[in-house]
Amino acid sequence: MHHRSHDRLEAILRQAAHRAIARAQDVGAQVDVLALAAVRATREAQVRHDGRTLDAIVGAPIAGEAIAGEIFDGSTDAAVFPGELPEDPRAAFRGEGLALREQDAAWRFVRFRPPRVEQGAPLPHIRLDRALEFLIGDRLT
Protein backbone atom coordinates (compact mmCIF):
# COMPACT_ATOMS: atom_id res chain seq x y z
CA MET A 1 0.00 0.00 0.00
CA HIS A 2 1.09 3.55 -0.64
CA HIS A 3 2.54 5.44 2.35
CA ARG A 4 -0.43 7.83 2.28
CA SER A 5 -2.58 4.92 3.50
CA HIS A 6 -0.31 3.81 6.36
CA ASP A 7 -1.83 6.15 8.95
CA ARG A 8 -5.34 5.21 7.80
CA LEU A 9 -4.50 1.51 8.15
CA GLU A 10 -3.19 2.13 11.66
CA ALA A 11 -6.42 3.94 12.55
CA ILE A 12 -8.49 1.02 11.20
CA LEU A 13 -6.40 -1.51 13.15
CA ARG A 14 -6.69 0.64 16.30
CA GLN A 15 -10.48 0.78 15.82
CA ALA A 16 -10.68 -2.99 15.32
CA ALA A 17 -8.78 -3.64 18.54
CA HIS A 18 -9.99 -0.68 20.61
CA ARG A 19 -11.62 -2.74 23.38
CA ALA A 20 -8.57 -4.99 23.80
CA ILE A 21 -6.30 -1.94 23.75
CA ALA A 22 -8.37 -0.24 26.46
CA ARG A 23 -8.25 -3.36 28.67
CA ALA A 24 -4.48 -3.66 28.26
CA GLN A 25 -3.96 0.01 29.02
CA ASP A 26 -6.21 -0.28 32.09
CA VAL A 27 -3.69 -2.70 33.63
CA GLY A 28 -0.71 -0.55 32.72
CA ALA A 29 0.44 -2.01 29.39
CA GLN A 30 1.83 0.28 26.73
CA VAL A 31 0.11 -0.31 23.41
CA ASP A 32 0.93 0.98 19.95
CA VAL A 33 -0.47 0.17 16.52
CA LEU A 34 1.80 0.20 13.45
CA ALA A 35 1.41 -0.49 9.76
CA LEU A 36 4.70 -2.20 8.95
CA ALA A 37 6.48 -4.51 6.59
CA ALA A 38 9.59 -6.41 7.61
CA VAL A 39 10.59 -6.55 3.93
CA ARG A 40 9.33 -3.89 1.58
CA ALA A 41 8.69 -5.48 -1.81
CA THR A 42 7.41 -2.41 -3.69
CA ARG A 43 8.21 1.24 -4.20
CA GLU A 44 5.82 4.13 -4.65
CA ALA A 45 4.89 6.06 -7.75
CA GLN A 46 2.17 8.20 -9.16
CA VAL A 47 0.49 7.19 -12.41
CA ARG A 48 -1.96 8.99 -14.68
CA HIS A 49 -5.10 7.02 -15.52
CA ASP A 50 -8.21 8.43 -17.18
CA GLY A 51 -7.05 11.97 -16.45
CA ARG A 52 -6.48 11.33 -12.73
CA THR A 53 -3.22 11.02 -10.82
CA LEU A 54 -3.25 7.87 -8.68
CA ASP A 55 -0.92 6.83 -5.86
CA ALA A 56 0.44 3.49 -7.05
CA ILE A 57 2.91 0.86 -5.93
CA VAL A 58 5.48 -0.61 -8.30
CA GLY A 59 7.27 -3.91 -8.00
CA ALA A 60 7.97 -7.21 -9.70
CA PRO A 61 5.08 -9.65 -9.24
CA ILE A 62 6.36 -13.15 -8.49
CA ALA A 63 6.54 -15.50 -11.46
CA GLY A 64 3.09 -16.70 -12.44
CA GLU A 65 1.16 -13.78 -10.94
CA ALA A 66 -1.38 -12.19 -13.27
CA ILE A 67 -2.65 -8.62 -13.53
CA ALA A 68 -5.40 -7.86 -16.03
CA GLY A 69 -4.65 -11.12 -17.84
CA GLU A 70 -0.91 -10.52 -18.14
CA ILE A 71 1.20 -13.29 -16.59
CA PHE A 72 4.44 -12.03 -15.01
CA ASP A 73 7.87 -13.67 -15.11
CA GLY A 74 9.19 -12.48 -11.72
CA SER A 75 11.50 -9.84 -13.14
CA THR A 76 9.20 -7.41 -14.96
CA ASP A 77 7.80 -4.53 -12.90
CA ALA A 78 4.15 -3.60 -12.75
CA ALA A 79 2.35 -0.59 -11.29
CA VAL A 80 -0.77 -1.28 -9.25
CA PHE A 81 -3.30 1.11 -7.75
CA PRO A 82 -3.98 -0.53 -4.37
CA GLY A 83 -7.07 1.57 -3.64
CA GLU A 84 -7.64 4.07 -0.87
CA LEU A 85 -8.66 3.47 2.70
CA PRO A 86 -11.40 5.68 4.16
CA GLU A 87 -10.40 8.66 6.31
CA ASP A 88 -12.84 7.63 9.05
CA PRO A 89 -11.71 4.23 10.38
CA ARG A 90 -15.28 3.32 11.41
CA ALA A 91 -16.33 3.62 7.77
CA ALA A 92 -14.18 0.58 6.92
CA PHE A 93 -16.36 -1.56 9.19
CA ARG A 94 -19.53 -0.21 7.60
CA GLY A 95 -18.17 -0.89 4.09
CA GLU A 96 -18.16 2.83 3.25
CA GLY A 97 -15.50 4.70 1.35
CA LEU A 98 -13.84 1.63 -0.10
CA ALA A 99 -12.46 2.09 -3.59
CA LEU A 100 -13.60 -1.34 -4.81
CA ARG A 101 -16.52 -3.65 -4.26
CA GLU A 102 -15.72 -6.92 -2.49
CA GLN A 103 -16.27 -8.99 -5.64
CA ASP A 104 -13.66 -6.85 -7.48
CA ALA A 105 -11.02 -7.03 -4.75
CA ALA A 106 -9.14 -10.21 -5.80
CA TRP A 107 -6.93 -8.39 -8.31
CA ARG A 108 -5.59 -6.07 -5.60
CA PHE A 109 -3.65 -8.77 -3.80
CA VAL A 110 -0.73 -9.27 -6.13
CA ARG A 111 2.23 -11.09 -4.57
CA PHE A 112 5.44 -9.20 -5.22
CA ARG A 113 8.90 -10.74 -5.00
CA PRO A 114 11.35 -9.31 -2.48
CA PRO A 115 13.66 -6.66 -3.91
CA ARG A 116 17.11 -7.42 -5.16
CA VAL A 117 19.71 -5.89 -2.85
CA GLU A 118 23.47 -5.87 -2.90
CA GLN A 119 25.19 -8.34 -0.61
CA GLY A 120 25.47 -6.91 2.89
CA ALA A 121 22.95 -4.13 2.22
CA PRO A 122 19.92 -4.00 4.52
CA LEU A 123 16.55 -5.05 3.19
CA PRO A 124 14.14 -2.15 2.75
CA HIS A 125 11.33 -2.15 5.31
CA ILE A 126 8.40 -0.05 6.44
CA ARG A 127 8.44 1.15 10.05
CA LEU A 128 10.26 -1.93 11.36
CA ASP A 129 12.61 0.42 13.18
CA ARG A 130 9.64 1.99 15.00
CA ALA A 131 8.38 -1.45 16.04
CA LEU A 132 11.79 -2.46 17.38
CA GLU A 133 12.14 0.83 19.24
CA PHE A 134 8.74 0.29 20.89
CA LEU A 135 9.45 -3.34 21.74
CA ILE A 136 13.03 -3.18 22.98
CA GLY A 137 13.96 0.52 23.02
CA ASP A 138 17.37 1.08 24.52
CA ARG A 139 17.40 -2.12 26.56
CA LEU A 140 20.34 -3.36 24.48
CA THR A 141 22.63 -0.43 25.33
NORNORGI-V196897 format. One record per residue. PHI is phi in radians with two decimals (none if undefined). PSI is psi in whole degrees, 0 to 359 (none if undefined). OMEGA is omega in radians with two decimals (none if undefined). Layout:
BEGIN
phi:PHI psi:PSI omega:OMEGA
phi:PHI psi:PSI omega:OMEGA
END
This chain:
BEGIN
phi:none psi:152 omega:-3.14
phi:-1.21 psi:149 omega:-3.09
phi:-1.04 psi:336 omega:3.12
phi:-1.17 psi:345 omega:3.10
phi:-1.72 psi:352 omega:-3.08
phi:-1.04 psi:312 omega:-3.13
phi:-1.13 psi:324 omega:3.11
phi:-1.17 psi:320 omega:3.09
phi:-1.10 psi:317 omega:3.10
phi:-1.04 psi:319 omega:3.12
phi:-1.13 psi:321 omega:3.11
phi:-1.16 psi:316 omega:3.11
phi:-1.11 psi:318 omega:3.11
phi:-1.07 psi:318 omega:3.12
phi:-1.14 psi:319 omega:-3.12
phi:-1.13 psi:328 omega:-3.07
phi:-1.91 psi:17 omega:-2.98
phi:-1.05 psi:323 omega:3.13
phi:-1.20 psi:317 omega:3.12
phi:-1.14 psi:321 omega:3.10
phi:-1.09 psi:315 omega:-3.14
phi:-1.08 psi:318 omega:3.12
phi:-1.11 psi:318 omega:3.13
phi:-1.14 psi:318 omega:3.13
phi:-1.18 psi:328 omega:3.11
phi:-1.08 psi:333 omega:3.13
phi:-1.79 psi:14 omega:3.01
phi:1.67 psi:4 omega:3.13
phi:-1.33 psi:144 omega:3.00
phi:-1.57 psi:132 omega:-3.09
phi:-2.24 psi:138 omega:3.02
phi:-2.42 psi:155 omega:3.12
phi:-2.14 psi:129 omega:-3.12
phi:-2.32 psi:140 omega:2.89
phi:-1.58 psi:119 omega:-3.09
phi:-2.52 psi:163 omega:3.02
phi:-2.46 psi:124 omega:3.12
phi:-1.15 psi:327 omega:3.06
phi:-2.32 psi:119 omega:3.13
phi:-1.48 psi:119 omega:-3.06
phi:-1.73 psi:350 omega:-3.11
phi:-2.25 psi:168 omega:3.00
phi:-2.17 psi:168 omega:-3.05
phi:-1.74 psi:152 omega:3.09
phi:-2.72 psi:169 omega:2.98
phi:-2.08 psi:136 omega:-3.14
phi:-2.19 psi:150 omega:3.07
phi:-1.68 psi:131 omega:3.12
phi:-2.55 psi:123 omega:-3.13
phi:0.90 psi:41 omega:3.10
phi:1.38 psi:2 omega:3.13
phi:-1.96 psi:150 omega:3.03
phi:-1.69 psi:123 omega:-3.10
phi:-2.00 psi:141 omega:3.02
phi:-1.36 psi:118 omega:-3.06
phi:-2.10 psi:167 omega:2.96
phi:-2.06 psi:146 omega:-3.09
phi:-2.24 psi:134 omega:3.09
phi:-2.97 psi:180 omega:3.13
phi:-1.72 psi:109 omega:3.05
phi:-1.03 psi:145 omega:3.14
phi:-1.10 psi:156 omega:-3.11
phi:-0.96 psi:131 omega:3.12
phi:1.71 psi:345 omega:3.10
phi:-1.20 psi:148 omega:-3.13
phi:-2.18 psi:140 omega:3.01
phi:-2.30 psi:122 omega:3.13
phi:0.89 psi:40 omega:3.09
phi:1.49 psi:351 omega:3.11
phi:-1.57 psi:126 omega:3.12
phi:-1.60 psi:131 omega:-3.07
phi:-1.72 psi:154 omega:-3.04
phi:-1.75 psi:1 omega:3.14
phi:1.60 psi:356 omega:3.12
phi:-2.21 psi:344 omega:-3.14
phi:-1.54 psi:132 omega:3.13
phi:-1.37 psi:154 omega:3.05
phi:-2.45 psi:146 omega:3.05
phi:-1.76 psi:136 omega:-3.11
phi:-2.29 psi:135 omega:2.99
phi:-1.56 psi:110 omega:-3.04
phi:-1.41 psi:359 omega:-3.09
phi:1.60 psi:177 omega:-3.12
phi:-2.20 psi:140 omega:3.06
phi:-1.51 psi:150 omega:-3.13
phi:-1.20 psi:150 omega:3.11
phi:-1.14 psi:320 omega:3.13
phi:-1.54 psi:115 omega:-3.09
phi:-1.06 psi:332 omega:3.12
phi:-1.17 psi:333 omega:3.14
phi:-1.11 psi:330 omega:3.13
phi:-1.12 psi:329 omega:-3.12
phi:-1.48 psi:346 omega:3.05
phi:-1.69 psi:357 omega:-3.13
phi:1.37 psi:15 omega:-3.12
phi:-1.62 psi:152 omega:2.99
phi:1.27 psi:10 omega:3.13
phi:-1.47 psi:140 omega:-3.04
phi:-1.23 psi:334 omega:-3.08
phi:-2.28 psi:153 omega:3.02
phi:-1.33 psi:156 omega:-3.09
phi:-0.99 psi:320 omega:-3.10
phi:-1.21 psi:344 omega:3.11
phi:-1.69 psi:359 omega:-2.94
phi:-1.35 psi:341 omega:-3.02
phi:-1.00 psi:324 omega:-3.09
phi:-1.20 psi:342 omega:-3.08
phi:-1.29 psi:343 omega:-3.00
phi:-1.79 psi:62 omega:3.11
phi:-1.35 psi:135 omega:3.08
phi:-1.57 psi:122 omega:3.14
phi:-1.78 psi:146 omega:3.11
phi:-1.35 psi:153 omega:3.08
phi:-1.07 psi:154 omega:-3.12
phi:-1.25 psi:155 omega:3.01
phi:-1.42 psi:130 omega:3.10
phi:-2.27 psi:154 omega:3.10
phi:-1.22 psi:149 omega:-3.13
phi:-0.97 psi:131 omega:3.14
phi:1.52 psi:346 omega:3.12
phi:-1.39 psi:146 omega:3.13
phi:-1.24 psi:150 omega:3.04
phi:-1.28 psi:140 omega:3.08
phi:-1.19 psi:147 omega:-3.12
phi:-2.48 psi:174 omega:3.05
phi:-2.19 psi:111 omega:3.04
phi:1.06 psi:16 omega:3.09
phi:-1.10 psi:325 omega:3.10
phi:-1.09 psi:321 omega:3.10
phi:-1.14 psi:321 omega:3.12
phi:-1.13 psi:316 omega:3.13
phi:-1.13 psi:320 omega:3.10
phi:-1.06 psi:317 omega:3.13
phi:-1.15 psi:318 omega:-3.05
phi:-1.32 psi:317 omega:-3.07
phi:-2.10 psi:343 omega:3.08
phi:0.85 psi:226 omega:-3.14
phi:-1.77 psi:32 omega:3.10
phi:-1.20 psi:341 omega:-3.11
phi:-1.55 psi:353 omega:-3.11
phi:-1.62 psi:none omega:none
END
